[in-house]
Amino acid sequence: MDIIEEIRQFFKEQEGQGFFLVEVKALPGDQITIFADKDKNITLDECTTIHRGLIEKIPTAGDYEIMVSSPGMDQPFKVAEQYKKYMNRNVIVITTDGQRYTGKLLAFNNDTITVEEQKKSGPVEHNFNLNNVKSTQLSISFNKTIKQ
């Protein structure tokens, strides 16, 4: 088993802890970047704990420079757990034909998502098969009224 498969197996064993693997990137020079998350927000201490666990569990892990990080709120979703995590939050969906939709993520079922877009005429629900989605990411808005 190679190191990437061992990392994937490690995360399968950690499912009870609430962590999930988003992505593993093998980079030149024996560098591996691991993006991990959990249902709430993953902390720096938790990333450190995962790193230590990997080093203890995988005998060859010491041969690599391993970095564990959160995927970042501005990154596209990579795994089903991210869709579940951000349910009822605003997302941006870009389809494979270049269409862009912004709205509330209402549902995720295996290979389909439902997004409610607010139009002037009222809310409109869109169903997307993930095969037709180029990317989905969290819509981040800093437009909050500040009371003085």
N, CA, C and O atoms as a DFTB+ gen file, in Angstrom:
592 C
 N C O
     1  1       0.856      -1.185       0.000
     2  2       0.000       0.000       0.000
     3  2       0.898       1.243       0.000
     4  3       1.855       1.319       0.770
     5  1       0.585       2.217      -0.867
     6  2       1.400       3.428      -0.901
     7  2       0.927       4.411       0.166
     8  3      -0.123       4.221       0.778
     9  1       1.709       5.458       0.379
    10  2       1.448       6.416       1.457
    11  2       0.084       7.094       1.301
    12  3      -0.591       7.346       2.299
    13  1      -0.330       7.393       0.066
    14  2      -1.628       8.049      -0.155
    15  2      -2.764       7.132       0.293
    16  3      -3.705       7.579       0.948
    17  1      -2.674       5.853      -0.059
    18  2      -3.700       4.892       0.374
    19  2      -3.683       4.721       1.891
    20  3      -4.735       4.569       2.512
    21  1      -2.506       4.744       2.482
    22  2      -2.418       4.634       3.941
    23  2      -3.063       5.835       4.617
    24  3      -3.701       5.688       5.659
    25  1      -2.905       7.021       4.036
    26  2      -3.543       8.226       4.577
    27  2      -5.062       8.105       4.460
    28  3      -5.785       8.428       5.403
    29  1      -5.542       7.645       3.314
    30  2      -6.990       7.448       3.138
    31  2      -7.536       6.446       4.167
    32  3      -8.595       6.667       4.753
    33  1      -6.817       5.367       4.376
    34  2      -7.221       4.354       5.358
    35  2      -7.234       4.940       6.771
    36  3      -8.145       4.662       7.551
    37  1      -6.236       5.743       7.097
    38  2      -6.167       6.405       8.401
    39  2      -7.440       7.216       8.651
    40  3      -8.019       7.152       9.736
    41  1      -7.873       7.981       7.638
    42  2      -9.072       8.804       7.804
    43  2     -10.332       7.956       7.922
    44  3     -11.250       8.324       8.655
    45  1     -10.396       6.835       7.220
    46  2     -11.550       5.934       7.375
    47  2     -11.646       5.449       8.816
    48  3     -12.740       5.307       9.361
    49  1     -10.499       5.199       9.423
    50  2     -10.464       4.747      10.820
    51  2     -10.813       5.878      11.791
    52  3     -11.200       5.613      12.929
    53  1     -10.681       7.127      11.358
    54  2     -10.944       8.284      12.220
    55  2     -12.371       8.815      12.109
    56  3     -12.705       9.806      12.759
    57  1     -13.213       8.184      11.306
    58  2     -14.569       8.693      11.078
    59  2     -15.341       8.916      12.373
    60  3     -16.149       9.840      12.459
    61  1     -15.105       8.091      13.367
    62  2     -15.782       8.249      14.650
    63  2     -15.398       9.530      15.367
    64  3     -16.128       9.988      16.247
    65  1     -14.278      10.105      15.010
    66  2     -13.815      11.360      15.616
    67  2     -14.436      12.582      14.938
    68  3     -14.256      13.708      15.402
    69  1     -15.166      12.361      13.841
    70  2     -15.822      13.461      13.144
    71  2     -15.002      14.073      12.025
    72  3     -15.489      14.959      11.324
    73  1     -13.769      13.623      11.841
    74  2     -12.913      14.167      10.788
    75  2     -13.205      13.486       9.460
    76  3     -13.609      12.324       9.423
    77  1     -12.998      14.214       8.373
    78  2     -13.064      13.596       7.058
    79  2     -11.975      14.161       6.162
    80  3     -11.552      15.308       6.309
    81  1     -11.538      13.336       5.241
    82  2     -10.495      13.702       4.295
    83  2     -11.136      14.416       3.112
    84  3     -12.082      13.909       2.509
    85  1     -10.618      15.589       2.785
    86  2     -11.111      16.334       1.640
    87  2     -10.236      16.045       0.424
    88  3     -10.743      15.765      -0.662
    89  1      -8.916      16.114       0.614
    90  2      -8.009      15.920      -0.518
    91  2      -6.601      15.628      -0.006
    92  3      -6.204      16.097       1.060
    93  1      -5.861      14.850      -0.778
    94  2      -4.443      14.598      -0.524
    95  2      -3.695      14.985      -1.784
    96  3      -4.031      14.538      -2.880
    97  1      -2.675      15.824      -1.622
    98  2      -1.859      16.231      -2.768
    99  2      -0.420      15.790      -2.527
   100  3       0.198      16.160      -1.530
   101  1       0.098      14.998      -3.450
   102  2       1.501      14.607      -3.419
   103  2       2.267      15.598      -4.280
   104  3       1.971      15.766      -5.463
   105  1       3.239      16.242      -3.688
   106  2       4.012      17.271      -4.367
   107  2       5.453      16.809      -4.549
   108  3       5.888      15.872      -3.879
   109  1       6.194      17.448      -5.438
   110  2       7.592      17.066      -5.629
   111  2       8.388      17.204      -4.322
   112  3       8.037      17.995      -3.447
   113  1       9.434      16.440      -4.214
   114  2      10.296      16.510      -3.032
   115  2       9.715      15.803      -1.828
   116  3       9.981      16.198      -0.693
   117  1       8.925      14.761      -2.054
   118  2       8.319      13.970      -0.972
   119  2       7.485      14.819      -0.012
   120  3       7.493      14.592       1.198
   121  1       6.772      15.790      -0.557
   122  2       5.870      16.610       0.231
   123  2       4.439      16.143       0.001
   124  3       4.035      15.853      -1.125
   125  1       3.693      16.078       1.080
   126  2       2.281      15.691       0.995
   127  2       1.460      16.721       1.759
   128  3       1.727      17.009       2.925
   129  1       0.461      17.266       1.084
   130  2      -0.460      18.190       1.731
   131  2      -1.801      17.489       1.869
   132  3      -2.346      16.952       0.904
   133  1      -2.314      17.507       3.076
   134  2      -3.582      16.851       3.401
   135  2      -4.573      17.925       3.816
   136  3      -4.299      18.728       4.707
   137  1      -5.723      17.931       3.163
   138  2      -6.792      18.837       3.539
   139  2      -7.855      18.016       4.260
   140  3      -8.435      17.088       3.696
   141  1      -8.096      18.375       5.508
   142  2      -9.048      17.647       6.349
   143  2     -10.064      18.632       6.907
   144  3      -9.811      19.835       6.976
   145  1     -11.205      18.108       7.298
   146  2     -12.247      18.957       7.860
   147  2     -13.103      18.120       8.792
   148  3     -12.853      16.930       8.982
   149  1     -14.106      18.745       9.368
   150  2     -15.097      18.036      10.179
   151  2     -16.403      18.802      10.119
   152  3     -16.452      19.896       9.557
   153  1     -17.458      18.248      10.686
   154  2     -18.782      18.852      10.574
   155  2     -18.815      20.289      11.094
   156  3     -19.463      21.148      10.496
   157  1     -18.140      20.548      12.172
   158  2     -17.989      21.930      12.647
   159  2     -16.747      22.451      11.944
   160  3     -16.410      21.966      10.864
   161  1     -16.075      23.400      12.512
   162  2     -14.847      23.874      11.880
   163  2     -13.650      23.206      12.533
   164  3     -13.577      23.121      13.759
   165  1     -12.718      22.736      11.731
   166  2     -11.527      22.083      12.239
   167  2     -10.568      23.161      12.764
   168  3     -10.422      24.226      12.165
   169  1      -9.925      22.860      13.885
   170  2      -9.019      23.820      14.501
   171  2      -7.571      23.476      14.186
   172  3      -7.271      22.386      13.699
   173  1      -6.694      24.402      14.464
   174  2      -5.265      24.178      14.285
   175  2      -4.793      23.029      15.184
   176  3      -3.997      22.190      14.763
   177  1      -5.287      22.999      16.413
   178  2      -4.917      21.911      17.331
   179  2      -5.348      20.546      16.784
   180  3      -4.628      19.558      16.930
   181  1      -6.518      20.500      16.158
   182  2      -6.988      19.241      15.580
   183  2      -6.146      18.830      14.378
   184  3      -5.889      17.642      14.182
   185  1      -5.714      19.794      13.572
   186  2      -4.811      19.484      12.451
   187  2      -3.505      18.915      12.992
   188  3      -2.952      17.975      12.422
   189  1      -3.015      19.479      14.083
   190  2      -1.792      18.987      14.719
   191  2      -1.991      17.575      15.242
   192  3      -1.107      16.730      15.098
   193  1      -3.143      17.311      15.847
   194  2      -3.454      15.976      16.362
   195  2      -3.500      14.954      15.232
   196  3      -2.988      13.844      15.375
   197  1      -4.113      15.325      14.112
   198  2      -4.167      14.430      12.949
   199  2      -2.754      14.150      12.447
   200  3      -2.410      13.004      12.155
   201  1      -1.942      15.189      12.347
   202  2      -0.556      15.032      11.883
   203  2       0.195      14.047      12.773
   204  3       0.859      13.137      12.278
   205  1       0.089      14.229      14.065
   206  2       0.768      13.324      15.008
   207  2       0.248      11.892      14.859
   208  3       1.021      10.935      14.892
   209  1      -1.061      11.761      14.697
   210  2      -1.653      10.432      14.525
   211  2      -1.144       9.748      13.269
   212  3      -0.874       8.547      13.280
   213  1      -1.014      10.500      12.196
   214  2      -0.480       9.943      10.943
   215  2       0.955       9.461      11.133
   216  3       1.311       8.373      10.680
   217  1       1.768      10.259      11.793
   218  2       3.166       9.905      12.012
   219  2       3.277       8.632      12.857
   220  3       4.129       7.782      12.599
   221  1       2.408       8.510      13.869
   222  2       2.424       7.320      14.737
   223  2       1.900       6.081      14.021
   224  3       2.436       4.987      14.199
   225  1       0.859       6.245      13.217
   226  2       0.160       5.107      12.613
   227  2       0.841       4.565      11.360
   228  3       0.851       3.356      11.130
   229  1       1.411       5.460      10.547
   230  2       1.976       5.054       9.261
   231  2       3.503       5.019       9.378
   232  3       4.139       6.063       9.522
   233  1       4.086       3.828       9.319
   234  2       5.535       3.702       9.529
   235  2       6.387       4.544       8.575
   236  3       7.443       5.037       8.972
   237  1       5.946       4.715       7.322
   238  2       6.758       5.450       6.346
   239  2       6.468       6.947       6.328
   240  3       7.071       7.674       5.539
   241  1       5.557       7.426       7.182
   242  2       5.174       8.838       7.182
   243  2       6.364       9.747       7.474
   244  3       6.425      10.864       6.961
   245  1       7.295       9.291       8.277
   246  2       8.474      10.093       8.605
   247  2       9.373      10.359       7.407
   248  3      10.235      11.236       7.463
   249  1       9.184       9.615       6.332
   250  2       9.984       9.815       5.117
   251  2       9.469      10.985       4.275
   252  3      10.077      11.343       3.267
   253  1       8.342      11.579       4.692
   254  2       7.706      12.637       3.914
   255  2       7.565      13.900       4.755
   256  3       7.528      13.853       5.985
   257  1       7.490      15.026       4.059
   258  2       7.142      16.274       4.718
   259  2       5.627      16.400       4.578
   260  3       5.112      16.656       3.490
   261  1       4.920      16.218       5.693
   262  2       3.455      16.179       5.669
   263  2       2.890      17.438       6.316
   264  3       3.276      17.815       7.423
   265  1       1.964      18.079       5.600
   266  2       1.271      19.238       6.126
   267  2      -0.226      18.912       6.173
   268  3      -0.783      18.412       5.196
   269  1      -0.868      19.192       7.294
   270  2      -2.311      18.992       7.439
   271  2      -2.947      20.363       7.611
   272  3      -2.518      21.160       8.446
   273  1      -3.981      20.629       6.805
   274  2      -4.620      21.937       6.801
   275  2      -6.121      21.785       6.569
   276  3      -6.594      20.738       6.127
   277  1      -6.856      22.851       6.875
   278  2      -8.268      22.888       6.482
   279  2      -8.317      23.253       5.005
   280  3      -7.376      23.863       4.499
   281  1      -9.390      22.897       4.299
   282  2      -9.451      23.193       2.872
   283  2      -9.641      24.676       2.558
   284  3      -9.386      25.093       1.428
   285  1     -10.068      25.458       3.496
   286  2     -10.295      26.879       3.238
   287  2     -11.706      27.126       2.722
   288  3     -12.218      26.358       1.907
   289  1     -12.324      28.180       3.188
   290  2     -13.713      28.470       2.829
   291  2     -13.865      28.888       1.377
   292  3     -14.964      28.808       0.826
   293  1     -12.788      29.330       0.749
   294  2     -12.880      29.814      -0.620
   295  2     -12.602      28.727      -1.654
   296  3     -12.585      29.008      -2.853
   297  1     -12.387      27.508      -1.212
   298  2     -12.060      26.411      -2.118
   299  2     -13.314      25.654      -2.553
   300  3     -14.262      25.543      -1.774
   301  1     -13.338      25.133      -3.777
   302  2     -14.491      24.337      -4.228
   303  2     -14.642      23.065      -3.399
   304  3     -13.666      22.522      -2.881
   305  1     -15.873      22.609      -3.286
   306  2     -16.160      21.367      -2.577
   307  2     -15.559      20.199      -3.350
   308  3     -15.596      20.171      -4.580
   309  1     -15.011      19.242      -2.622
   310  2     -14.395      18.067      -3.235
   311  2     -15.103      16.768      -2.851
   312  3     -15.079      15.800      -3.610
   313  1     -15.735      16.745      -1.671
   314  2     -16.330      15.500      -1.172
   315  2     -17.744      15.738      -0.650
   316  3     -18.121      16.866      -0.333
   317  1     -18.513      14.663      -0.567
   318  2     -19.913      14.735      -0.143
   319  2     -20.068      15.369       1.240
   320  3     -21.037      16.087       1.487
   321  1     -19.123      15.108       2.138
   322  2     -19.224      15.644       3.498
   323  2     -19.266      17.171       3.511
   324  3     -19.880      17.765       4.397
   325  1     -18.621      17.805       2.540
   326  2     -18.659      19.260       2.485
   327  2     -20.056      19.763       2.121
   328  3     -20.511      20.772       2.658
   329  1     -20.732      19.072       1.221
   330  2     -22.104      19.448       0.882
   331  2     -22.993      19.310       2.114
   332  3     -23.841      20.164       2.372
   333  1     -22.800      18.248       2.861
   334  2     -23.599      18.034       4.076
   335  2     -23.296      19.102       5.123
   336  3     -24.202      19.599       5.791
   337  1     -22.025      19.450       5.260
   338  2     -21.600      20.447       6.248
   339  2     -22.236      21.810       5.981
   340  3     -22.646      22.505       6.910
   341  1     -22.315      22.181       4.710
   342  2     -22.788      23.523       4.364
   343  2     -24.252      23.567       3.943
   344  3     -24.675      24.502       3.262
   345  1     -25.024      22.567       4.343
   346  2     -26.457      22.549       4.070
   347  2     -27.095      23.803       4.675
   348  3     -26.760      24.209       5.787
   349  1     -28.008      24.400       3.933
   350  2     -28.726      25.612       4.325
   351  2     -27.848      26.859       4.362
   352  3     -28.231      27.876       4.939
   353  1     -26.689      26.781       3.755
   354  2     -25.813      27.946       3.610
   355  2     -25.813      28.350       2.137
   356  3     -26.148      27.548       1.266
   357  1     -25.440      29.585       1.869
   358  2     -25.383      30.054       0.484
   359  2     -24.129      29.532      -0.201
   360  3     -23.030      29.568       0.352
   361  1     -24.329      29.046      -1.423
   362  2     -23.233      28.505      -2.223
   363  2     -23.279      29.110      -3.622
   364  3     -24.288      29.670      -4.052
   365  1     -22.159      28.977      -4.310
   366  2     -22.063      29.359      -5.714
   367  2     -21.831      28.076      -6.500
   368  3     -20.889      27.331      -6.231
   369  1     -22.697      27.829      -7.469
   370  2     -22.582      26.645      -8.322
   371  2     -22.261      27.121      -9.734
   372  3     -22.956      27.976     -10.284
   373  1     -21.213      26.565     -10.309
   374  2     -20.878      26.842     -11.704
   375  2     -21.020      25.526     -12.455
   376  3     -20.370      24.533     -12.128
   377  1     -21.876      25.538     -13.460
   378  2     -22.132      24.321     -14.228
   379  2     -21.058      24.137     -15.300
   380  3     -20.292      25.054     -15.596
   381  1     -21.019      22.951     -15.864
   382  2     -20.025      22.649     -16.895
   383  2     -20.206      23.498     -18.147
   384  3     -19.270      23.658     -18.930
   385  1     -21.415      24.047     -18.341
   386  2     -21.622      24.917     -19.500
   387  2     -21.419      26.400     -19.154
   388  3     -21.749      27.278     -19.951
   389  1     -20.873      26.672     -17.957
   390  2     -20.503      28.037     -17.582
   391  2     -21.568      28.847     -16.876
   392  3     -21.322      30.004     -16.535
   393  1     -22.743      28.285     -16.643
   394  2     -23.800      29.005     -15.929
   395  2     -23.425      29.118     -14.449
   396  3     -22.829      28.207     -13.875
   397  1     -23.785      30.249     -13.847
   398  2     -23.455      30.499     -12.434
   399  2     -24.755      30.717     -11.658
   400  3     -25.610      31.500     -12.071
   401  1     -24.892      30.022     -10.540
   402  2     -26.069      30.136      -9.688
   403  2     -25.602      30.381      -8.262
   404  3     -24.665      29.739      -7.788
   405  1     -26.256      31.308      -7.583
   406  2     -25.956      31.572      -6.177
   407  2     -27.248      31.415      -5.398
   408  3     -28.268      32.012      -5.740
   409  1     -27.196      30.610      -4.355
   410  2     -28.389      30.405      -3.549
   411  2     -28.131      29.475      -2.394
   412  3     -27.003      29.037      -2.167
   413  1     -29.193      29.174      -1.660
   414  2     -29.100      28.332      -0.477
   415  2     -29.074      26.856      -0.881
   416  3     -29.912      26.403      -1.661
   417  1     -28.111      26.119      -0.346
   418  2     -28.025      24.679      -0.587
   419  2     -29.101      23.996       0.251
   420  3     -29.016      23.953       1.478
   421  1     -30.113      23.464      -0.430
   422  2     -31.254      22.862       0.265
   423  2     -31.120      21.358       0.459
   424  3     -31.578      20.816       1.464
   425  1     -30.489      20.682      -0.504
   426  2     -30.443      19.216      -0.434
   427  2     -29.211      18.681      -1.145
   428  3     -28.701      19.276      -2.095
   429  1     -28.752      17.540      -0.653
   430  2     -27.674      16.789      -1.287
   431  2     -28.047      15.319      -1.195
   432  3     -28.225      14.782      -0.101
   433  1     -28.166      14.666      -2.354
   434  2     -28.468      13.243      -2.407
   435  2     -27.528      12.570      -3.388
   436  3     -27.756      12.606      -4.597
   437  1     -26.479      11.959      -2.877
   438  2     -25.486      11.215      -3.661
   439  2     -24.901      11.998      -4.821
   440  3     -23.759      12.451      -4.740
   441  1     -25.652      12.169      -5.893
   442  2     -25.089      12.839      -7.064
   443  2     -25.922      14.031      -7.522
   444  3     -25.757      14.514      -8.642
   445  1     -26.826      14.510      -6.647
   446  2     -27.690      15.637      -7.000
   447  2     -27.733      16.638      -5.854
   448  3     -27.811      16.265      -4.683
   449  1     -27.681      17.925      -6.219
   450  2     -27.862      18.970      -5.213
   451  2     -29.028      19.855      -5.629
   452  3     -29.339      19.991      -6.813
   453  1     -29.661      20.449      -4.635
   454  2     -30.746      21.398      -4.874
   455  2     -30.344      22.731      -4.259
   456  3     -29.961      22.806      -3.092
   457  1     -30.439      23.778      -5.066
   458  2     -30.078      25.125      -4.634
   459  2     -31.274      26.031      -4.861
   460  3     -31.884      26.010      -5.930
   461  1     -31.612      26.835      -3.844
   462  2     -32.704      27.798      -3.963
   463  2     -32.114      29.178      -4.237
   464  3     -31.442      29.770      -3.392
   465  1     -32.384      29.669      -5.439
   466  2     -31.868      30.969      -5.865
   467  2     -32.968      32.013      -5.657
   468  3     -34.130      31.771      -5.986
   469  1     -32.599      33.171      -5.113
   470  2     -33.563      34.253      -4.911
   471  2     -33.607      35.132      -6.151
   472  3     -32.607      35.733      -6.541
   473  1     -34.780      35.196      -6.759
   474  2     -35.011      36.045      -7.931
   475  2     -35.981      37.151      -7.532
   476  3     -36.620      37.066      -6.483
   477  1     -36.094      38.170      -8.344
   478  2     -37.050      39.245      -8.067
   479  2     -38.471      38.709      -8.012
   480  3     -39.293      39.207      -7.243
   481  1     -38.765      37.699      -8.820
   482  2     -40.102      37.109      -8.859
   483  2     -40.333      36.108      -7.723
   484  3     -41.435      35.581      -7.573
   485  1     -39.293      35.846      -6.926
   486  2     -39.406      34.901      -5.818
   487  2     -38.354      33.806      -5.924
   488  3     -37.567      33.781      -6.870
   489  1     -38.344      32.896      -4.941
   490  2     -37.329      31.839      -4.938
   491  2     -37.549      30.823      -6.063
   492  3     -38.679      30.473      -6.401
   493  1     -36.418      30.361      -6.635
   494  2     -36.463      29.356      -7.690
   495  2     -35.511      28.227      -7.287
   496  3     -34.346      28.465      -6.967
   497  1     -36.024      27.003      -7.307
   498  2     -35.189      25.843      -6.978
   499  2     -34.567      25.263      -8.240
   500  3     -35.231      25.102      -9.264
   501  1     -33.274      24.952      -8.143
   502  2     -32.540      24.318      -9.231
   503  2     -31.971      23.005      -8.730
   504  3     -31.378      22.948      -7.653
   505  1     -32.151      21.956      -9.507
   506  2     -31.543      20.660      -9.208
   507  2     -30.382      20.449     -10.167
   508  3     -30.521      20.625     -11.378
   509  1     -29.237      20.071      -9.614
   510  2     -28.042      19.859     -10.424
   511  2     -27.509      18.459     -10.202
   512  3     -27.315      18.037      -9.062
   513  1     -27.273      17.741     -11.279
   514  2     -26.533      16.492     -11.201
   515  2     -25.068      16.884     -11.099
   516  3     -24.601      17.714     -11.879
   517  1     -24.335      16.308     -10.161
   518  2     -22.942      16.699      -9.960
   519  2     -22.068      16.455     -11.184
   520  3     -21.008      17.068     -11.314
   521  1     -22.495      15.569     -12.085
   522  2     -21.759      15.369     -13.336
   523  2     -21.798      16.617     -14.210
   524  3     -20.945      16.801     -15.078
   525  1     -22.802      17.480     -13.976
   526  2     -22.952      18.704     -14.762
   527  2     -22.487      19.949     -14.006
   528  3     -22.736      21.075     -14.436
   529  1     -21.805      19.732     -12.868
   530  2     -21.319      20.845     -12.047
   531  2     -19.802      20.910     -12.140
   532  3     -19.098      19.944     -11.845
   533  1     -19.320      22.070     -12.555
   534  2     -17.870      22.291     -12.623
   535  2     -17.306      22.539     -11.226
   536  3     -16.264      21.991     -10.865
   537  1     -18.005      23.375     -10.436
   538  2     -17.566      23.630      -9.066
   539  2     -18.715      24.142      -8.216
   540  3     -19.662      24.754      -8.710
   541  1     -18.602      23.871      -6.920
   542  2     -19.515      24.409      -5.915
   543  2     -18.631      24.907      -4.785
   544  3     -17.714      24.212      -4.348
   545  1     -18.913      26.116      -4.314
   546  2     -18.164      26.612      -3.173
   547  2     -19.059      27.485      -2.321
   548  3     -20.102      27.963      -2.767
   549  1     -18.635      27.683      -1.095
   550  2     -19.378      28.508      -0.166
   551  2     -19.403      29.944      -0.665
   552  3     -18.384      30.459      -1.124
   553  1     -20.554      30.592      -0.579
   554  2     -20.667      32.004      -0.930
   555  2     -20.400      32.803       0.335
   556  3     -21.140      32.708       1.314
   557  1     -19.344      33.583       0.302
   558  2     -18.938      34.350       1.475
   559  2     -19.342      35.794       1.256
   560  3     -18.984      36.402       0.248
   561  1     -20.093      36.341       2.207
   562  2     -20.557      37.724       2.093
   563  2     -20.128      38.492       3.329
   564  3     -20.287      38.030       4.459
   565  1     -19.587      39.661       3.091
   566  2     -19.187      40.540       4.203
   567  2     -20.110      41.731       4.325
   568  3     -19.794      42.703       5.012
   569  1     -21.264      41.658       3.653
   570  2     -22.238      42.760       3.687
   571  2     -23.132      42.620       4.902
   572  3     -24.238      42.088       4.809
   573  1     -22.659      43.092       6.032
   574  2     -23.444      43.027       7.246
   575  2     -23.618      44.452       7.755
   576  3     -22.651      45.212       7.827
   577  1     -24.823      44.808       8.099
   578  2     -25.092      46.145       8.603
   579  2     -24.475      46.287       9.979
   580  3     -24.676      45.453      10.862
   581  1     -23.713      47.368      10.142
   582  2     -23.069      47.615      11.428
   583  2     -23.879      48.695      12.146
   584  3     -24.067      49.793      11.621
   585  1     -24.353      48.376      13.343
   586  2     -25.108      49.340      14.129
   587  2     -24.128      50.261      14.839
   588  3     -23.110      49.831      15.381
   589  1     -24.473      51.550      14.816
   590  2     -23.612      52.534      15.494
   591  2     -24.268      53.071      16.714
   592  3     -23.690      53.908      17.407
